[in-house]
Each structure stands twice: as C-alpha cells, then as structure tokens.
Amino acid sequence: MDTVTAVRNRILQLCGERGITINKLSTISALSPSSIKSILYGKSQNPKLLTIKLICDGLGITLGEFFSTPEFDALEQEIR
C-alpha cells in the first residue's frame, strides 16, 4: 500500500466512524468538496500536510491521531 492510499483509507474510516459525508467533512474542515474528493478519488497524488491538518481540525483530532494507525506504521519507504 502507498501513502496516498493510506491517507484516503484513513479519511474514509474516520468519516464512517462519525457518520460524516464528504460534503459535511468539507464544511467542517473549511475545504471545498473538490479538494477532498481529489484526495479520495486519486487525483491528488501528493495531498498537502495543511490539507490533512484542516481535515483533522474539522474532525477534532490531532495529526498524531490521524497518522497513528497500523496502516501508516506498515508503510514501506517511498525512496529506494
């Protein structure tokens, strides 16, 4: 699994746990729906940390909580 897929999966997991739609997430994160959809649908291959931070702020979690999952811990090194 790559980092972009892990970010996508984590956003979907957090939204699912909270019963939040993508449109609701965009509202509470002060982002456009297209910004979030570009991450979720693979158009954005390098989501900015600031974008992820805004999503975390909207969800009421820290960046540490966002990235503190076995999925992120298991990522292989991107540069070889």
Backbone hydrogen bonds in HBPLUS format (Angstrom, degrees):
<---DONOR---> <-ACCEPTOR-->    atom                        ^
c    i                          cat <-CA-CA->   ^        H-A-AA   ^      H-
h    n   atom  resd res      DA  || num        DHA   H-A  angle D-A-AA Bond
n    s   type  num  typ     dist DA aas  dist angle  dist       angle   num
A0006-ALA N   A0002-ASP O   3.07 MM   4  6.36 152.7  2.14 147.4 155.7     1
A0007-VAL N   A0003-THR O   2.91 MM   4  6.21 155.5  1.97 154.3 160.4     2
A0008-ARG N   A0004-VAL O   2.99 MM   4  6.19 164.9  2.01 147.7 151.9     3
A0009-ASN N   A0005-THR O   2.87 MM   4  6.05 167.0  1.89 151.4 155.0     4
A0010-ARG N   A0006-ALA O   2.97 MM   4  6.08 153.3  2.04 142.5 149.9     5
A0011-ILE N   A0007-VAL O   2.99 MM   4  6.25 161.4  2.03 155.0 159.3     6
A0012-LEU N   A0008-ARG O   3.03 MM   4  6.29 168.1  2.04 155.5 158.7     7
A0013-GLN N   A0009-ASN O   2.83 MM   4  6.01 152.4  1.91 145.4 153.7     8
A0014-LEU N   A0010-ARG O   2.92 MM   4  6.11 169.0  1.93 154.0 156.0     9
A0015-CYS N   A0011-ILE O   2.96 MM   4  6.14 160.5  1.99 152.0 157.6    10
A0016-GLY N   A0012-LEU O   2.90 MM   4  5.99 157.8  1.95 144.0 150.7    11
A0017-GLU N   A0013-GLN O   2.90 MM   4  6.16 157.5  1.95 153.4 159.2    12
A0018-ARG N   A0014-LEU O   3.19 MM   4  6.33 143.4  2.33 138.6 147.4    13
A0019-GLY N   A0015-CYS O   2.81 MM   4  5.76 113.0  2.26 142.0 159.4    14
A0020-ILE N   A0015-CYS O   2.88 MM   5  4.75 162.9  1.91 138.9 141.5    15
A0019-GLY N   A0016-GLY O   3.32 MM   3  5.01 150.5  2.41  93.6 102.1    16
A0025-LEU N   A0021-THR O   2.88 MM   4  6.14 158.6  1.93 148.9 155.3    17
A0026-SER N   A0022-ILE O   2.91 MM   4  6.17 154.1  1.98 147.2 154.0    18
A0027-THR N   A0023-ASN O   3.10 MM   4  6.35 152.3  2.18 142.7 149.6    19
A0028-ILE N   A0024-LYS O   2.98 MM   4  6.27 169.0  1.99 160.7 161.8    20
A0029-SER N   A0025-LEU O   2.94 MM   4  5.89 132.5  2.17 142.2 154.2    21
A0031-LEU N   A0026-SER O   3.02 MM   5  4.85 157.6  2.07 144.0 147.8    22
A0030-ALA N   A0027-THR O   3.37 MM   3  5.32 160.6  2.41 100.3 105.9    23
A0035-SER N   A0032-SER O   3.02 MM   3  5.28 130.4  2.27 104.1 116.9    24
A0036-ILE N   A0032-SER O   3.39 MM   4  6.86 157.3  2.45 153.9 158.4    25
A0037-LYS N   A0033-PRO O   2.85 MM   4  6.05 166.0  1.87 155.2 160.0    26
A0038-SER N   A0034-SER O   2.89 MM   4  5.88 145.3  2.01 138.1 146.3    27
A0039-ILE N   A0036-ILE O   3.10 MM   3  5.32 129.2  2.37 101.4 114.1    28
A0040-LEU N   A0036-ILE O   2.99 MM   4  6.31 166.2  2.01 154.0 157.9    29
A0041-TYR N   A0037-LYS O   2.78 MM   4  5.72 153.8  1.85 151.6 156.6    30
A0043-LYS N   A0038-SER O   2.89 MM   5  4.77 116.1  2.30 136.3 150.5    31
A0044-SER N   A0038-SER O   2.83 MM   6  5.22 163.6  1.86 131.7 128.1    32
A0042-GLY N   A0039-ILE O   3.40 MM   3  5.39 164.5  2.43 101.9 105.9    33
A0051-THR N   A0048-LYS O   3.10 MM   3  5.23 122.2  2.45  97.4 111.2    34
A0052-ILE N   A0048-LYS O   3.16 MM   4  6.59 158.7  2.21 150.2 155.4    35
A0053-LYS N   A0049-LEU O   2.79 MM   4  6.06 151.9  1.87 149.4 158.5    36
A0054-LEU N   A0050-LEU O   2.91 MM   4  6.18 153.5  1.98 146.7 152.8    37
A0055-ILE N   A0051-THR O   3.05 MM   4  6.35 153.0  2.12 145.5 152.9    38
A0056-CYS N   A0052-ILE O   2.89 MM   4  6.17 157.8  1.94 148.3 154.6    39
A0057-ASP N   A0053-LYS O   2.82 MM   4  6.10 158.3  1.87 151.1 157.1    40
A0058-GLY N   A0054-LEU O   2.96 MM   4  6.17 159.2  2.00 145.7 151.0    41
A0059-LEU N   A0055-ILE O   2.98 MM   4  6.24 144.7  2.11 145.1 155.1    42
A0059-LEU N   A0056-CYS O   3.10 MM   3  5.03 120.4  2.48  93.0 108.0    43
A0060-GLY N   A0056-CYS O   2.83 MM   4  5.95 114.7  2.26 140.5 158.1    44
A0061-ILE N   A0056-CYS O   2.95 MM   5  5.08 168.9  1.96 142.3 143.6    45
A0060-GLY N   A0057-ASP O   3.12 MM   3  4.97 145.6  2.24  95.1 105.6    46
A0066-PHE N   A0062-THR O   3.02 MM   4  6.34 151.9  2.11 144.7 152.8    47
A0067-PHE N   A0063-LEU O   2.97 MM   4  6.26 163.1  2.00 157.6 160.1    48
A0068-SER N   A0064-GLY O   2.90 MM   4  5.77 119.7  2.27 139.3 154.0    49
A0069-THR N   A0067-PHE O   2.98 MM   2  5.75 131.0  2.23 106.7  92.3    50
A0073-ASP N   A0069-THR O   3.09 MM   4  6.36 160.9  2.13 152.1 158.1    51
A0074-ALA N   A0070-PRO O   2.96 MM   4  6.05 137.7  2.15 144.8 153.8    52
A0075-LEU N   A0072-PHE O   3.25 MM   3  5.37 164.6  2.27 106.6 111.2    53
